[in-house]
Amino acid sequence: MSKAPEEQHPVKAFGWAAKDSSGLLSPFKFSRRATGDKDVRFKVLYCGICHSDLHKIKNDWGSSKYPLVPGHEIVGEVIEVGNEVKKVKVGDKVGVGCVVGACHSCENCNNDLEIYCPRTILTYDDIHHDGTITYGGFSDTMVANERYILRFPENLPLDASAPLLCAGITLYSPLKYYGLAEPGKHIGIVGLGGLGHVGVKFAKAFGAKVTVISTSTSKKDEALEHLGADSFLHSRDQEQIQAAQGTFDGILDTVSAVHSIMPLIGLLKSHGKLVMLGAPEKPLELPIFPLLMGRKMVAGSATGGLKETQEMIDFAAKHNITADIELIPIDYLNKAMERLAKGDVRYRFVIDIGNSLASTNH
C-alpha cells in the first residue's frame, strides 16, 4: 500500500496542488524529505508562475501526475543546511529553478549542463532518486541538494528576480551559446510576454540592437519606451516584414502557440540563427529551402545548467535586471491561471508565498 503524500517523508509541508486535469488548484498537505548531508532547506518567500505550470496542471503534454504542486521559480531564505553543505548558510537568500537532480556522471553533467542530462529530475511532477514525486514551489518550504541551490546577491529584490530562474536563464543561455551576446548584434525577440520582456533586457545589457517582433501593435510603446527596445516590428504587416528582410543576426522565438516560422527565417541574415524557446503543442512546419539559401539555422534551447544560471543571476544583479511582475496572494492562483491562459499579465505573476501562506490557517 503506497503512503499518502503527507506520510512519505518526515517533514510536513503545505502548498497548493492540482488534483486532476481540470487544473483547479486547492490547498494540499504533503511532506518533504529530511535535510540530508548535502541538502539545503529554505522557507519559500516567492514563487513565479511560468506558462509551463499552466500546461502541467491541465495535462496539456500528457505526462502530468496528480496531485501536482507546480512552481519552478522559487526563492526564499535558508532555514537549515546539511553537515557537508559549503555553498550557503542559514539566513542566506537562495532559489531553485527547473531542476533538482541529475546523474552527475554523464557528459552533460560533467559540463555543468544538468538540464540536458538524460536522467534529469525536474523540480515538480517528476520522480526523485528515492521513488517519490517531486513537488514544486507553490508551497511553504523547499529542500534540494546544494548543487541545485542558487545564491541571490543582496541588491536583487527576491520577488521580481524569482522569474529569472526560468524566464531569465531561458533567454540568457541561448544568447550566450549561439554567439548573440555581443555588442552590435541585431537581435529579434518574438513575443513580448514573460520570457520576451526579460530577453529584451538581457540583450540590451549585452550591447545588442534589439527589435521586438509581435502580432500586437498595442505592445509597441511598451517595447520601445518601457523596456528600451530599439525598434518594433509588427509581424502581420507585410511591408514592415519585407523592409526588414535579411537584417537580423539572431531571433529568439518565445511563442508557445502554433505559428509560421517562414517569415522569421526570411528576416535572418546569411548564417543567422532562429532559436525556438516556446513549446507549441503541435509540430511547426519547417521550410527547408530558405535555410539552404543563406546557411541559416533553426535551433532550440532549454533553460541552462546550474553554473550558467548562477552566472546569469550575478549578471542580472550587476545590470539591475529583474522581471516586471504582478505580485499575488496564493488564494488568487486560479484567477491568475485563467488570466495567464488569455495572456492577461504584465509580464509575470509571482505568488507572495511568505505572506499569504503565513496568513492561511493550515
C-alpha positions in Angstrom: 0.0 0.0 0.0 1.6 3.3 -1.0 1.8 6.0 1.5 -0.2 9.3 1.3 1.8 12.4 0.2 1.8 13.7 3.8 3.3 10.5 5.1 6.1 9.7 2.6 8.6 11.9 4.3 9.2 13.2 7.9 8.9 17.0 7.3 5.3 18.3 7.0 4.7 20.7 4.1 1.8 22.6 2.8 1.0 24.1 -0.6 -1.5 24.3 -3.4 -1.9 21.5 -5.8 -3.9 20.5 -8.9 -5.8 17.2 -8.2 -6.8 16.4 -11.8 -6.6 17.8 -15.4 -9.3 20.5 -14.6 -6.2 22.3 -13.4 -8.0 23.7 -10.4 -5.6 24.4 -7.6 -6.5 24.0 -4.0 -4.8 23.7 -0.5 -2.8 20.5 -0.2 -0.9 18.8 2.7 2.2 16.8 1.8 5.7 16.1 3.1 9.3 16.7 2.2 12.4 14.7 2.9 14.6 15.3 5.9 17.6 17.5 5.3 20.4 15.3 4.0 24.2 16.0 4.4 24.3 17.9 1.2 20.8 19.4 1.3 19.6 22.9 1.8 16.1 23.6 3.2 14.6 27.0 2.8 11.4 28.9 3.6 9.7 29.8 0.3 9.0 33.5 0.1 8.1 33.9 -3.5 7.4 31.7 -6.5 6.9 32.8 -10.1 4.2 31.3 -12.3 5.6 30.0 -15.6 3.5 29.2 -18.7 4.6 25.5 -18.3 2.9 25.5 -14.9 -0.4 26.1 -16.8 0.4 23.3 -19.3 1.3 20.9 -16.5 -1.8 21.4 -14.3 -4.1 20.8 -17.3 -2.0 17.9 -18.5 -1.5 19.5 -22.0 1.6 17.5 -22.5 0.1 14.2 -21.4 2.6 13.4 -18.7 1.1 15.1 -15.5 0.9 13.0 -12.3 -1.6 14.2 -9.7 -1.7 15.6 -7.1 0.7 18.2 -8.7 2.3 21.1 -6.9 3.7 23.4 -9.6 6.3 26.1 -9.4 10.0 26.2 -10.5 10.9 29.9 -10.0 11.3 29.5 -6.2 13.1 31.9 -3.9 13.4 32.2 -0.2 15.6 32.1 2.9 17.7 29.2 4.2 16.4 27.7 7.4 18.6 24.5 7.6 21.7 23.1 5.9 23.2 19.6 5.9 26.6 18.8 7.6 28.5 18.9 4.3 27.0 22.0 2.7 29.6 24.6 1.9 27.7 26.9 -0.6 25.2 28.7 1.7 24.4 29.2 5.3 21.2 29.7 7.4 19.7 33.1 6.6 21.1 33.3 3.0 18.7 34.3 0.2 18.5 31.4 -2.3 16.5 29.9 -5.1 15.7 26.7 -7.0 14.9 26.7 -10.7 13.6 24.0 -13.1 15.8 21.1 -12.0 16.6 19.4 -8.6 18.5 16.3 -9.7 20.6 14.6 -12.5 23.0 11.6 -12.8 26.2 13.8 -12.1 28.3 11.4 -14.2 27.3 11.9 -17.9 29.0 14.3 -20.4 26.3 16.9 -19.9 26.5 16.8 -16.1 30.4 17.0 -16.3 30.0 20.1 -18.4 27.6 21.8 -15.9 24.6 21.2 -18.2 22.4 19.2 -15.8 19.3 20.3 -17.7 20.4 18.2 -20.7 21.2 15.1 -18.6 19.1 12.1 -19.8 18.2 11.4 -16.1 17.5 15.0 -15.1 14.9 15.3 -12.3 12.5 18.2 -12.7 11.6 20.3 -9.7 8.0 19.1 -9.8 5.9 16.4 -11.3 8.9 14.1 -11.6 10.3 11.0 -9.8 13.1 11.7 -7.3 16.0 9.2 -6.6 14.0 7.8 -3.7 11.0 7.0 -5.9 8.7 9.7 -4.6 7.1 12.5 -6.6 8.8 15.9 -6.7 6.7 18.9 -5.6 7.3 22.5 -6.6 7.4 25.9 -5.1 3.7 26.7 -4.7 4.4 25.6 -1.1 5.8 26.8 2.3 9.2 25.1 2.2 11.6 23.6 -0.3 14.6 21.2 0.1 17.2 20.5 -2.6 20.8 19.2 -3.0 23.2 22.2 -2.7 24.2 21.7 -6.4 20.7 22.9 -7.3 20.7 25.9 -5.0 21.3 29.4 -6.4 22.6 32.3 -4.4 20.9 35.7 -4.7 23.0 38.9 -4.2 21.6 41.4 -1.7 20.8 44.0 -4.3 18.3 41.8 -6.2 14.7 42.1 -4.9 13.6 38.5 -4.4 10.0 38.9 -5.7 11.0 40.4 -9.1 14.0 38.2 -9.6 12.2 34.9 -9.0 11.3 34.6 -12.7 15.0 34.8 -13.6 15.2 31.2 -12.5 13.2 30.1 -15.6 12.4 33.0 -17.8 15.8 34.7 -17.3 18.0 31.7 -17.9 15.9 30.6 -20.9 16.8 33.8 -22.7 20.3 34.3 -21.3 21.6 30.8 -22.2 20.8 30.9 -26.0 22.1 34.5 -26.3 25.4 33.3 -24.9 25.6 29.8 -26.6 24.6 31.0 -30.1 27.1 33.9 -30.1 24.4 36.5 -29.9 25.6 38.1 -26.6 27.9 40.6 -28.3 27.7 44.4 -28.8 26.4 45.4 -32.2 24.5 42.2 -32.9 20.9 42.7 -34.2 18.6 40.5 -32.1 14.9 39.9 -32.7 12.7 38.9 -29.8 9.4 37.3 -30.9 6.6 37.7 -28.3 6.6 40.2 -25.5 5.5 38.0 -22.6 7.1 36.6 -19.5 10.1 35.4 -21.5 10.3 38.0 -24.2 10.4 41.1 -21.9 13.3 39.6 -19.9 15.1 38.8 -23.2 14.9 42.4 -24.3 16.6 43.4 -21.0 19.4 40.9 -21.3 20.1 41.5 -25.0 20.3 45.3 -24.3 22.7 44.7 -21.4 24.9 42.7 -23.8 25.0 45.7 -26.1 22.8 44.3 -28.8 20.4 46.2 -31.0 17.0 44.8 -30.1 13.8 44.6 -32.2 10.6 43.3 -30.6 8.6 41.3 -33.2 4.9 40.9 -32.3 1.5 40.3 -33.8 0.1 43.0 -31.5 0.7 46.7 -32.3 -0.5 47.6 -28.8 2.8 46.4 -27.5 4.8 48.9 -29.4 5.0 51.7 -26.9 5.7 49.3 -24.1 8.6 47.7 -26.1 10.2 50.9 -27.0 9.5 53.2 -24.1 9.3 51.0 -21.1 11.6 48.1 -22.0 14.1 50.1 -24.1 14.0 48.1 -27.3 15.5 49.9 -30.3 12.6 49.1 -32.7 9.3 47.3 -33.1 8.2 45.1 -36.0 4.5 44.2 -36.5 4.7 40.7 -37.8 1.4 40.9 -39.7 2.5 44.0 -41.6 3.9 42.7 -44.9 5.6 46.0 -45.7 7.5 46.1 -42.4 8.5 42.4 -42.8 9.7 43.0 -46.3 11.7 46.0 -45.3 13.5 44.1 -42.6 14.4 41.0 -44.7 18.0 39.8 -44.1 18.8 42.2 -41.2 18.9 40.0 -38.1 21.9 38.1 -36.7 19.6 36.1 -34.4 16.0 35.8 -33.4 14.7 34.3 -30.2 11.2 33.0 -30.6 9.3 32.8 -27.3 5.9 32.0 -28.6 4.2 28.8 -27.3 1.3 28.8 -29.8 1.5 27.2 -33.3 2.7 29.8 -35.8 4.5 30.1 -39.1 8.3 30.5 -38.8 8.8 31.1 -42.6 8.6 34.9 -42.2 11.2 34.8 -39.3 13.7 32.8 -41.4 13.4 35.5 -44.1 14.3 38.2 -41.5 17.7 36.5 -40.8 21.0 37.5 -42.4 23.0 34.7 -44.0 24.3 32.4 -41.2 21.6 33.8 -39.0 20.0 31.8 -36.2 16.4 31.3 -35.3 16.3 29.9 -31.7 13.0 28.3 -30.6 12.2 28.8 -26.9 8.4 28.3 -26.7 6.9 24.8 -26.7 3.8 24.7 -29.1 1.5 21.7 -28.6 1.7 20.7 -32.2 4.8 20.4 -34.5 5.6 23.5 -36.6 6.3 23.4 -40.3 10.0 23.8 -41.2 10.6 25.3 -44.6 14.0 24.0 -45.8 14.7 26.0 -49.0 15.2 29.4 -47.2 17.5 27.6 -44.8 19.7 26.4 -47.7 19.8 29.7 -49.4 21.6 31.5 -46.6 23.1 28.7 -44.5 20.6 29.6 -41.8 19.9 27.7 -38.6 16.8 26.8 -36.7 17.7 25.7 -33.2 16.3 25.1 -29.8 17.3 25.8 -26.2 16.0 24.8 -22.8 16.9 26.7 -19.6 20.6 26.2 -18.6 22.9 24.4 -16.3 23.4 25.5 -12.7 26.7 27.1 -13.2 25.4 29.3 -16.0 22.2 30.1 -14.1 24.3 31.5 -11.2 26.3 33.5 -13.8 23.1 34.9 -15.1 21.8 35.9 -11.7 25.1 37.6 -11.0 24.9 39.4 -14.4 21.4 40.4 -13.6 22.5 41.9 -10.2 25.3 43.8 -11.9 22.9 45.3 -14.5 19.8 45.6 -12.3 17.8 43.2 -14.4 14.6 41.9 -12.9 11.2 40.8 -14.3 8.2 43.1 -14.4 5.8 41.3 -12.1 2.3 41.3 -10.6 2.5 40.1 -7.0 -0.5 38.0 -6.0 -1.7 36.2 -2.8 -1.9 32.4 -3.1 -5.7 32.4 -3.0 -5.7 34.3 -6.3 -4.0 31.4 -8.0 -6.9 30.1 -10.1 -7.8 33.5 -11.3 -4.2 34.1 -12.2 -4.1 30.9 -14.2 -7.2 32.0 -16.1 -5.6 35.3 -16.9 -2.3 33.7 -17.9 -4.2 31.5 -20.4 -5.5 34.7 -22.0 -2.2 36.4 -21.9 -3.5 39.0 -19.5 -0.4 39.6 -17.4 2.4 42.2 -17.4 4.6 40.2 -17.5 5.0 37.5 -14.8 2.7 36.6 -11.9 4.7 36.0 -8.7 3.0 34.5 -5.7 3.7 36.1 -2.3 4.1 32.8 -0.6 5.7 34.0 2.6 2.9 36.4 3.5 -0.1 34.6 2.0 0.7 31.1 3.4 1.6 32.5 6.8 -1.9 34.0 7.0 -3.6 30.8 5.8 -4.7 28.6 8.6 -3.4 25.1 7.8 
